[in-house]
Amino acid sequence: MTSHKVPPKESVTRPSTDNHHSSVSANKHTAATRSERPIVLTPVFRDRLIESLDQVGVPMRGRMSYVASLTCRAVQTVSRWLDPDRPGLPDIESCARLCDGLGRSSDWMLGLRDAPGGFDKSATTLSTAEVGWVSDAFDALRSACRACETVRMAGDEMAPQTQDGDLMFVDRAADQLVGNGIYALELGGRFMVRRVESRMGAGLVFKCEKPGYVDCVVKDAAAARRMGLRVIGKVRGAVGVVRFWRQ
């Protein structure tokens, strides 16, 4: 009878789990520390929203309607975000629309970072051609709108000349209805942009560029003031991107 030798069992050295347990414990400790750290979103969001509206020149009495136009939300909803005592937070879509319209990052609006910019400028590299046309555009704007403040257009009533989201240059020194032109106005807490024409036998005509809107006619500038109309300034120009192709 042939005998068979049984090969010896190979010993397998298992890796120690001490490091794994230490890593898990450290991660749990870090997560617990983060969860314990309070994140205060209000009233930071309200304060930074007000700061952004100040910087773009939106008047105090016209802010509710301006923000409502940017976010496509009701004025009653917007008022909760600006409440002086118990401010609320917008929904995600409204927050995104606000950040896009005001040129702010969501992290900054929520108080999670200090820089208000909407993108990291250090990561942006311009080509030689881009530097050229940006410089030309800047020189033209500086020449025509040196003393103006920028305000975002909210709404499509002045389309196609001025589109929703375009950057308007408003001359705040021209705060009287003197001469025909496009004016930034405030009436009853509502921010609006209208073309103003002085017509013989009719008076001052406030009109939108987009068809379908009804013209408003008042006797003169004094009558407009009695209505509560306030002139924010005269719109000297606007900047927007018009695409002639589909991506």
C-alpha positions in Angstrom: 0.0 0.0 0.0 1.4 3.4 -1.0 1.4 6.0 1.7 0.5 9.6 0.8 2.0 12.4 2.7 -0.4 15.2 3.5 1.3 18.6 2.7 1.6 20.9 5.6 -0.9 23.7 5.8 0.5 27.1 4.8 0.1 29.7 7.4 -1.6 32.9 6.0 -0.8 36.1 7.8 -3.8 38.3 7.9 -3.3 42.0 7.9 -3.9 43.8 11.1 -7.2 45.6 11.4 -5.9 48.0 14.0 -5.1 50.7 11.4 -8.6 50.2 9.8 -10.3 50.6 13.1 -8.2 53.7 13.8 -9.1 55.2 10.5 -12.8 54.5 11.0 -12.7 56.0 14.4 -10.9 59.1 13.1 -13.5 59.5 10.4 -16.3 59.1 12.8 -14.7 61.7 15.1 -14.2 64.1 12.2 -17.8 63.6 11.1 -19.1 64.1 14.6 -17.0 67.3 14.9 -18.5 68.6 11.7 -22.0 67.7 12.7 -21.5 69.5 16.0 -20.3 72.7 14.3 -23.3 74.9 13.8 -24.0 76.3 10.3 -26.0 79.5 10.6 -27.7 80.2 7.2 -30.1 82.9 8.5 -29.8 85.8 8.8 -26.6 85.5 6.7 -28.5 84.9 3.5 -30.8 87.8 4.1 -27.9 90.2 4.9 -25.9 89.1 1.8 -29.0 89.4 -0.4 -29.5 93.0 0.8 -25.8 93.7 0.3 -26.0 92.4 -3.3 -29.1 94.5 -4.0 -27.3 97.5 -2.7 -24.3 96.9 -5.0 -26.4 96.6 -8.1 -28.4 99.8 -7.2 -31.9 98.3 -6.7 -33.9 100.9 -4.7 -35.2 99.9 -1.2 -38.9 100.2 -2.2 -38.5 98.2 -5.4 -36.6 95.2 -4.0 -39.5 92.9 -3.5 -40.6 93.1 -7.1 -37.1 93.0 -8.4 -36.2 89.8 -6.5 -39.6 88.3 -7.5 -38.8 89.0 -11.1 -35.4 87.3 -10.9 -36.7 84.2 -9.2 -40.2 84.0 -10.8 -41.7 83.8 -7.3 -44.6 85.8 -5.7 -43.8 88.9 -3.8 -45.2 87.3 -0.6 -42.7 84.5 -0.9 -39.8 86.9 -1.5 -40.8 89.0 1.5 -40.1 86.1 3.8 -36.4 86.0 2.6 -36.0 89.6 3.6 -37.9 89.6 6.8 -36.1 91.7 9.4 -36.9 89.5 12.4 -37.3 85.9 11.2 -35.9 85.6 7.7 -36.5 82.4 5.7 -34.4 80.6 3.0 -35.4 80.3 -0.6 -35.8 77.0 -2.4 -32.9 75.6 -4.4 -34.2 76.9 -7.8 -34.8 80.4 -6.4 -31.4 80.4 -4.8 -29.8 79.5 -8.2 -31.7 82.2 -10.0 -30.7 84.8 -7.4 -27.0 83.8 -7.6 -27.1 83.9 -11.4 -28.9 87.2 -11.6 -26.8 89.0 -9.0 -23.5 87.4 -10.0 -22.9 85.7 -6.7 -21.8 82.2 -5.7 -24.3 80.1 -3.7 -21.6 79.4 -1.1 -21.1 83.1 -0.4 -24.8 83.8 -0.3 -25.2 81.1 2.3 -22.3 82.3 4.4 -20.0 79.4 3.6 -17.2 81.4 2.0 -15.9 85.0 2.2 -15.4 85.8 -1.5 -18.7 86.9 -3.2 -17.6 86.0 -6.8 -19.5 83.5 -8.8 -16.4 81.7 -10.1 -12.7 81.3 -9.4 -11.0 84.0 -11.4 -7.6 82.5 -10.8 -8.7 79.4 -12.7 -9.7 81.5 -15.7 -7.2 82.0 -18.6 -7.9 84.4 -21.4 -6.5 83.9 -24.9 -4.8 86.7 -26.8 -7.9 87.2 -28.9 -10.2 87.3 -25.8 -7.9 89.9 -24.1 -8.2 92.0 -27.2 -12.0 92.1 -27.5 -12.6 92.3 -23.8 -10.3 95.4 -23.7 -12.1 97.0 -26.7 -15.5 96.4 -25.1 -14.3 97.7 -21.7 -12.9 100.9 -23.4 -16.2 101.5 -25.2 -18.2 101.0 -22.0 -15.9 103.2 -20.0 -16.2 106.0 -22.5 -20.0 105.9 -22.7 -20.9 104.9 -19.2 -18.2 106.2 -16.9 -20.5 107.8 -14.4 -23.1 105.0 -14.4 -24.1 102.3 -12.0 -24.9 98.7 -13.1 -28.4 97.2 -12.7 -29.6 93.8 -13.9 -32.7 93.8 -16.1 -35.4 91.7 -14.6 -38.2 90.8 -17.0 -38.8 90.7 -20.8 -40.9 93.8 -21.3 -38.0 95.7 -22.9 -37.1 92.9 -25.3 -35.6 92.5 -27.8 -33.6 95.7 -27.2 -32.8 94.8 -23.6 -33.2 91.2 -22.6 -33.9 89.6 -19.2 -30.6 89.4 -17.3 -28.8 92.1 -19.4 -26.5 94.4 -17.5 -27.8 98.0 -17.8 -25.8 101.2 -17.1 -28.0 103.6 -15.2 -27.0 107.3 -14.8 -28.3 108.1 -11.3 -27.6 111.8 -11.8 -30.3 111.9 -14.4 -33.2 111.5 -11.9 -35.7 113.7 -13.7 -37.8 113.0 -16.8 -35.9 115.3 -19.1 -35.9 114.3 -22.8 -37.0 111.1 -24.4 -35.1 107.9 -23.6 -35.1 104.7 -21.5 -35.5 105.2 -17.7 -35.2 103.0 -14.7 -38.2 103.8 -12.5 -39.9 102.8 -9.3 -43.6 102.9 -8.7 -45.4 101.5 -5.6 -42.4 99.4 -4.6 -42.1 98.0 -8.1 -38.9 98.3 -10.1 -39.4 98.8 -13.8 -37.7 100.0 -17.0 -39.7 102.0 -19.6 -39.1 104.0 -22.7 -40.4 107.6 -22.1 -41.6 109.7 -25.0 -43.0 113.2 -24.9 -45.9 113.5 -27.4 -47.6 116.7 -28.4 -51.2 116.8 -27.3 -50.8 113.6 -25.3 -48.2 114.1 -22.6 -45.6 111.6 -21.4 -45.9 108.1 -22.8 -44.4 105.2 -20.8 -44.0 102.2 -23.0 -42.4 98.8 -23.3 -40.5 97.6 -26.3 -42.2 94.2 -26.4 -45.5 94.1 -28.2 -48.6 93.3 -26.1 -47.9 95.7 -23.2 -50.3 98.7 -22.8 -48.8 102.2 -22.9 -49.2 104.4 -19.9 -49.9 108.1 -20.6 -49.7 110.9 -18.0 -50.0 114.7 -18.5 -46.5 115.7 -17.5 -43.6 115.0 -15.1 -45.5 116.6 -12.2 -48.4 114.3 -12.7 -46.1 111.3 -12.8 -44.6 112.4 -9.4 -48.1 112.8 -7.9 -48.7 109.2 -8.9 -45.8 108.2 -6.8 -43.4 107.6 -9.7 -39.7 108.0 -8.9 -37.0 108.2 -11.4 -34.0 106.1 -10.5 -31.9 107.2 -13.5 -31.6 107.2 -17.2 -30.4 104.0 -18.9 -27.3 105.0 -21.0 -26.6 101.5 -22.3 -26.8 97.8 -21.7 -24.7 94.7 -22.2 -25.9 91.3 -23.1 -24.9 88.3 -25.2 -27.0 87.7 -28.4 -26.4 84.3 -29.9 -27.0 83.7 -33.6 -26.6 80.0 -33.4 -27.8 77.0 -31.4 -25.4 75.0 -29.4 
